[in-house]
Amino acid sequence: MNLNGQLAAAVPGRGSARESSRAYWFCQGLGWGGYTVLYYVVVLVPLRQASLRSAAADLAYGLAALCGTHLLRSRMRRGQWADLSVAPFILRLAAGVLFAGLFQSVVLEAVLTLEGQINGHKIGEVLPVFFSIAASSVTLDGLWLGIYLIAQSARRRRAAQMESLRAEVLTREAQLRSLQQQLNPHFLFNCLNSLRGMIGEDRGRAQEMVTRLAELLRASLRQDESNAIPLEDELATVNAYLKLESVRFEERLRIRREIDPAVHSALIPPMLLQGLVENALKHGIAHLASGGDVVLRIVRQGEQLHLEVENSGALAAPGGNGIGLANARERLRLLYGPSATLTVAQAAPEIVRATVTLPFQTAEALCAPSS
C-alpha cells in the first residue's frame, strides 16, 4: 500500500463514528435482550412462574436496564469522566452504577405492584423485595460497566495507535514531498546548463532541446501529485529525457531497451527510473569522448519488480553514494521499507549497473477488495 492508502486507512472518518454507534446499540440490545430471555427460561420457567405477567415484568426490567445503562454512558461521556483522576472517577462510577441499579429496581417494583405480584403494601413487606432487586441490579450494572470500560479502553488504545500511524504517515509524506521537490530543480539545472552551452553553437539544436525540455517538464508536473505511477508513464518521461539528451550527445549516446511488456502497468515512484538514467549519462556517458551505451532492463521476478540501468564507464565512488542516489534510496525506504533496494556496482570493467528491486504492485491490485 502506498502512503496515500495508508493515510486513508489511518484516519477515521464519519463512517467509523456511525459504525461505533451501531455496534454499541447492537451490544446493548443483544446483552440486555439476551439477559431477559435467559432469565425467563432459566429462572421463571423452572420455578413455574412463567406467565404473561412475569414475561411483561421481565421485559420491563430489560428495557429499564438498557435505559439506565445508556443514561450512565451518556453521563460518563458528557462529563468526560475518563479525564478525571482516580478517586473522583471511581466515586462517579459507583454513584452511576447505584443510580442505574435503583432506577431499574424502581421500574420493576412499580410493574410488579401494578400487576399485583407483590402482596400487601406495607413497607416491611415491600422493602425486602426491593432491596433484593436493587442488589441484583447493581451487580448486573457493575458487570455491564466492567465490560464497557474494557471495550472503551481497547477502543482508546486503537484510536491512539491510529493517531500515531496518521502522524507517522504525514511525516513520511512530508519527507517524500521534500525529496521529490529536490529532483526537478536538480535535473532542470543540468538541462539549462547544457542549453546555455548549446545556444552559441547551434541555435536549431538549442530550440529542439527547449521543446524536449518543455515536454519533459509537463510530464514531470503531472507526476508530482502521486507517490507511485504506472511504469509506462515513467517510461514516457524517460523517453522524453533521452530525446532531450540525444540532441546534446547526438551519436555519442546509444540506447537499448529490454523491457517486458507485462510490467508496463507496475507502479513505481515517479522520477525514479529517470533519475537513474540521468545519473548514468551525467557520471558515465558525459565523461567518455566516444560516448557509450545505456541499457534499460526491466522484468518481473516473482513478486518483485527488477529494474536495471547499465551505462558505459567506471564507477566514481564505491556503492554509488551521490546525492541523487541517496535521495532515491531514501524515497524507496519511506515507501517500501526493507522490501526495496537500490545498488550501484561495477558490473564489468567498462560497465556500471544500477539495480532497483521493489514489490511488484499494480493499481488494479491495490484497488481490488480484499477477500
C-alpha positions in Angstrom: 0.0 0.0 0.0 1.3 3.5 -0.8 1.3 6.4 1.6 -2.0 7.8 0.4 -3.6 4.4 1.1 -2.0 4.2 4.5 -3.2 7.7 5.3 -6.8 7.0 4.3 -6.7 3.8 6.4 -5.2 5.6 9.4 -7.7 8.5 9.6 -11.1 7.6 10.9 -14.0 9.4 9.2 -17.7 9.9 9.9 -18.4 6.3 8.9 -16.4 5.0 11.8 -18.4 7.0 14.3 -21.6 5.6 12.9 -20.2 2.1 13.0 -19.2 2.6 16.6 -22.8 3.8 17.5 -24.3 0.9 15.7 -22.0 -1.5 17.4 -22.9 0.0 20.8 -26.7 -0.4 20.3 -26.2 -3.9 18.9 -24.3 -4.9 22.0 -26.9 -3.2 24.3 -29.8 -4.9 22.6 -28.1 -8.3 22.4 -26.8 -8.1 26.0 -30.0 -7.0 27.8 -32.3 -8.8 25.4 -30.3 -12.0 25.9 -30.4 -11.5 29.7 -34.2 -11.1 29.8 -34.7 -14.2 27.6 -32.2 -16.2 29.7 -33.8 -15.1 33.0 -37.2 -16.1 31.8 -36.1 -19.5 30.5 -33.6 -20.4 33.3 -35.3 -18.9 36.3 -39.0 -18.3 35.8 -39.9 -21.4 33.9 -38.3 -23.9 36.3 -39.9 -22.1 39.2 -43.3 -22.4 37.5 -43.6 -18.6 37.5 -43.8 -18.3 33.7 -46.8 -16.2 32.6 -47.7 -13.2 30.5 -47.4 -11.0 33.6 -44.0 -12.3 34.5 -42.9 -12.0 30.9 -44.1 -8.4 30.9 -42.2 -7.7 34.1 -39.1 -9.3 32.8 -39.3 -7.3 29.6 -39.9 -4.1 31.5 -36.8 -4.8 33.6 -34.7 -5.4 30.5 -35.8 -2.1 29.0 -35.2 -0.3 32.2 -31.7 -1.8 32.4 -31.0 -0.7 28.8 -32.2 2.8 29.5 -30.4 3.0 32.9 -27.0 1.9 31.5 -27.4 4.1 28.4 -28.1 7.1 30.7 -24.9 6.2 32.7 -22.9 6.0 29.5 -24.2 9.4 28.3 -23.4 11.0 31.7 -19.9 9.5 31.5 -19.3 10.9 28.0 -20.8 14.3 28.7 -18.9 14.7 32.0 -15.7 13.4 30.4 -15.1 11.1 33.4 -12.2 9.4 31.7 -10.2 12.6 32.1 -10.7 12.6 35.9 -8.2 11.5 38.5 -8.6 8.1 40.0 -10.6 8.9 43.2 -13.3 11.2 41.5 -13.5 8.7 38.7 -14.2 5.7 41.0 -16.7 7.8 43.1 -18.7 8.8 40.0 -18.7 5.3 38.7 -20.0 3.9 42.0 -22.7 6.6 42.1 -23.6 6.0 38.5 -23.9 2.2 38.9 -26.0 2.7 42.1 -28.3 5.2 40.3 -28.8 2.8 37.3 -29.5 -0.1 39.6 -32.0 1.8 41.7 -33.7 3.1 38.5 -34.2 -0.5 37.2 -35.4 -1.6 40.7 -38.0 1.1 40.9 -39.3 0.3 37.4 -39.6 -3.4 38.2 -41.1 -2.7 41.6 -43.7 -0.5 40.1 -44.6 -3.1 37.4 -44.9 -5.9 40.0 -47.0 -3.8 42.3 -49.4 -2.8 39.4 -49.7 -6.4 38.4 -50.5 -7.4 42.0 -47.5 -9.8 42.2 -46.3 -8.1 45.5 -48.9 -8.9 48.2 -49.6 -6.1 50.6 -48.4 -2.6 50.6 -46.7 -2.4 54.0 -43.1 -1.1 54.0 -41.9 -4.2 55.8 -43.2 -6.4 53.0 -42.1 -4.3 50.0 -38.6 -3.2 51.1 -37.1 -6.7 51.2 -38.2 -7.4 47.7 -37.0 -4.0 46.6 -33.6 -4.4 48.2 -33.2 -7.8 46.7 -34.0 -6.5 43.2 -31.7 -3.5 43.8 -28.7 -5.7 44.9 -29.1 -7.8 41.7 -29.5 -4.7 39.5 -26.4 -3.0 40.9 -24.4 -6.3 40.5 -25.5 -6.6 36.9 -24.8 -2.9 36.1 -21.4 -3.3 37.7 -20.7 -6.2 35.3 -22.0 -4.1 32.4 -19.7 -1.2 33.4 -16.7 -3.5 33.6 -17.3 -4.9 30.1 -18.0 -1.3 28.8 -14.8 0.1 30.3 -12.7 -2.8 28.9 -14.2 -2.2 25.5 -13.6 1.5 25.7 -10.0 1.0 26.9 -9.4 -1.2 23.8 -11.0 1.4 21.6 -8.9 4.2 23.0 -5.7 2.2 22.5 -6.7 1.5 18.9 -7.5 5.2 18.4 -4.1 6.2 19.8 -2.4 3.7 17.5 -4.3 5.1 14.5 -3.4 8.6 15.5 0.3 7.6 15.9 0.1 5.9 12.4 -1.5 9.0 11.0 1.3 11.2 12.4 3.9 8.8 11.0 2.3 8.8 7.6 2.0 12.6 7.5 5.7 12.8 8.4 6.7 10.4 5.8 4.5 12.2 3.2 6.3 15.4 4.0 9.7 13.8 3.7 8.8 12.3 0.4 7.5 15.6 -0.9 10.7 17.3 0.1 12.8 14.6 -1.6 10.6 14.7 -4.7 10.9 18.5 -4.9 14.7 18.2 -4.9 14.6 16.1 -8.1 13.2 18.6 -10.6 15.4 21.6 -9.7 18.5 19.4 -9.9 17.5 18.0 -13.3 16.4 21.4 -14.6 19.7 22.9 -13.6 21.6 20.3 -15.6 19.4 20.8 -18.7 19.7 24.6 -18.5 23.5 24.3 -18.2 23.6 22.2 -21.3 21.3 24.5 -23.1 23.4 27.5 -22.3 26.4 26.0 -23.9 24.4 24.9 -27.0 22.8 28.3 -27.8 26.0 29.8 -29.1 27.0 26.7 -31.0 23.8 25.5 -32.7 20.6 27.5 -32.4 18.5 24.9 -34.2 19.6 22.1 -31.7 19.0 24.6 -28.9 15.4 25.2 -30.0 14.8 21.5 -30.3 16.3 21.0 -26.8 13.9 23.6 -25.4 10.9 21.8 -27.0 12.0 18.5 -25.5 12.6 20.1 -22.1 9.1 21.6 -22.1 7.6 18.1 -22.9 9.6 16.6 -20.1 8.7 19.2 -17.5 5.0 18.8 -18.5 5.2 15.1 -17.8 7.1 15.7 -14.6 4.4 18.2 -13.3 1.7 15.6 -14.0 3.5 13.1 -11.7 4.2 15.4 -8.8 0.9 14.6 -7.0 1.5 10.9 -6.6 3.9 8.7 -4.8 3.5 5.9 -7.4 2.7 5.9 -11.1 2.4 3.2 -13.8 5.8 2.2 -15.3 4.6 3.2 -18.8 4.1 6.8 -17.6 7.6 6.8 -16.1 9.0 5.3 -19.3 7.3 8.2 -21.3 9.2 10.6 -19.1 12.5 8.7 -19.6 11.9 8.7 -23.3 11.4 12.4 -23.3 14.5 12.9 -21.3 16.6 10.6 -23.6 15.3 12.6 -26.7 16.4 15.7 -24.9 19.9 14.4 -24.2 20.1 12.9 -27.7 20.1 16.4 -29.0 23.2 17.2 -26.9 25.1 13.9 -27.3 24.0 13.0 -30.8 25.7 9.8 -32.0 27.7 9.5 -28.7 24.6 8.2 -27.0 23.3 4.8 -27.8 20.2 3.4 -26.1 18.9 -0.1 -25.8 15.7 -1.2 -24.1 14.9 -4.7 -22.8 11.5 -4.2 -21.1 9.0 -7.0 -20.5 5.6 -5.7 -21.9 3.9 -7.4 -19.0 5.3 -4.9 -16.5 4.1 -1.7 -18.0 1.2 -1.5 -15.5 3.5 -1.9 -12.5 3.7 1.0 -10.1 7.0 2.7 -9.3 7.9 6.1 -7.6 7.8 8.9 -10.2 11.2 10.1 -11.5 13.0 7.1 -10.0 14.0 5.5 -13.3 14.5 8.9 -14.9 16.9 9.8 -12.1 18.9 6.6 -12.6 19.2 7.3 -16.4 20.2 10.8 -15.7 22.9 9.6 -13.3 24.1 7.1 -16.0 24.5 9.9 -18.5 26.0 12.5 -16.1 28.6 10.3 -14.5 29.1 7.8 -17.3 28.5 8.8 -20.9 29.4 12.5 -20.4 32.9 11.6 -19.4 33.6 9.4 -22.5 34.9 11.1 -25.6 33.4 8.4 -27.8 30.2 8.2 -25.9 28.7 4.9 -24.8 25.7 2.7 -24.3 22.8 3.0 -21.9 20.7 -0.2 -21.4 17.3 -0.2 -19.7 16.3 -3.7 -18.5 13.0 -4.2 -16.6 11.5 -7.6 -15.7 9.3 -9.2 -13.1 10.9 -11.7 -10.8 8.3 -13.4 -8.7 6.7 -10.8 -6.5 9.5 -8.3 -7.2 10.0 -5.7 -10.0 13.6 -5.7 -11.1 14.9 -2.6 -12.8 18.5 -2.2 -14.2 20.2 0.8 -15.8 23.6 0.0 -17.3 26.0 2.5 -18.8 29.4 2.5 -20.2 32.1 3.9 -17.9 33.6 3.4 -14.5 32.1 3.9 -11.0 33.4 7.1 -9.5 32.8 6.0 -5.9 32.2 2.5 -4.4 28.5 1.9 -3.9 27.3 5.0 -5.7 26.8 7.4 -2.8 25.9 10.6 -4.7 23.1 12.9 -3.6 20.7 11.7 -6.3 21.2 8.1 -5.4 21.0 8.8 -1.7 17.7 10.6 -2.4 16.4 7.7 -4.4 17.3 5.2 -1.6 15.5 7.3 1.0 12.4 7.5 -1.1 12.4 3.7 -1.5 12.9 3.3 2.2 10.0 5.6 3.0 7.7 3.9 0.5 8.6 0.3 0.9 10.8 -0.2 3.9 13.2 -3.1 3.7 11.4 -4.7 0.8 13.0 -2.3 -1.8 16.7 -1.9 -2.5 19.0 0.2 -4.8 22.5 -0.8 -5.5 25.2 0.5 -7.9 28.2 -1.6 -8.8 30.9 -2.0 -11.4 29.3 -5.0 -13.2 32.3 -5.3 -15.7 35.5 -3.3 -16.4 33.6 -0.9 -18.6 30.0 -1.3 -17.4 28.3 0.3 -14.4 25.0 -1.1 -13.3 22.3 0.4 -11.1 19.8 -2.1 -9.8 16.5 -1.5 -8.1 14.2 -4.1 -6.7 10.8 -3.3 -5.2 7.5 -5.0 -4.7 5.5 -5.7 -7.8 2.3 -3.7 -7.5 -0.4 -2.6 -9.9 -3.2 0.0 -9.5 -5.8 -2.8 -10.1 -4.4 -5.0 -7.4 -4.3 -2.1 -4.8 -7.9 -1.1 -5.6 -9.2 -4.7 -5.6 -11.3 -5.5 -2.4 -9.5 -7.8 0.0 -11.1 -11.2 0.5 
